[in-house]
């Protein structure tokens, strides 16, 4: 039902047989949509189905659920507006000092959505073409902004009430050795960005190949380490829908094959084709793996390892992280070419370099 409502919200085809028939379904559907980062898109789907007469008065969500859902959408729009203003402010600050700013993921991907403000965005990710340290120094020394440096591949600060991750690496090169090879490719590709205008400011986006590789590896890393949500799948689908002709699919598939990530590419491409109602042929070479596709989708909607991270006791936290890592080893095999033992040693060293990362 949720996937069907999302399809309606994205303006695609939907199956009239998979429409909620009673009010009792809606609280759980809303909860799941919120957890998957797609509540505002699903709300658009509900509104479309009401307009088209598919959902009738007796099938509508109860008043309490409608109110919670509407407030969630309003908060999503408000956060998007704050992000937009923060991006413009950052662009002005950096432009004064001759620093170019590239937007990664969230806000940039929202431009591909039917209603950009309905893509849930938690923070802003930026790449400053090697000027990360100078840019942080400007914010710290001239504007008194506190910079958090307890992370491996980016610093964190807040501006206009929005968290910003300022990347000095596209990927965490300390967590997986293979990330270093992909990082070099991303940096080379990033030197040829695409410029967009935003209210008189010039902001940069990764070119299609850079963006494709970054989105795939970023989603793969989240999937293998913890989990991904439907929003990641939709991001990929709408990116492909808008950029498929500009992506070198032979090259991207070759990189994925070298990194043991080709199967993951096939799976999320197949899921994205279904959920976003796009032709799978837009992603040349995609092969179907129906059993694995079902397992991945089931894990997205209801993770196989679903325990909550403990707080306080460091030994309980270490045990939790080990158990989660071990439970997710099947995901690791879909994403990384390194063996489990080698990865375990590398990640222990990674946490020793940044001990606070253990609690994140």
Helices and strands as residue ranges (DSSP letters): H 2-9, G 16-18, G 23-25, H 26-35, H 39-51, G 57-59, H 63-96, E 102-104, H 106-110, G 116-118, E 124-127, H 132-143, E 154-159, E 162-167, H 178-190, E 194-198, E 201-205, H 208-225, H 230-243, G 244-246, H 249-258, H 262-275, G 280-282, H 290-301, H 314-327, H 329-335, H 340-353, G 355-359
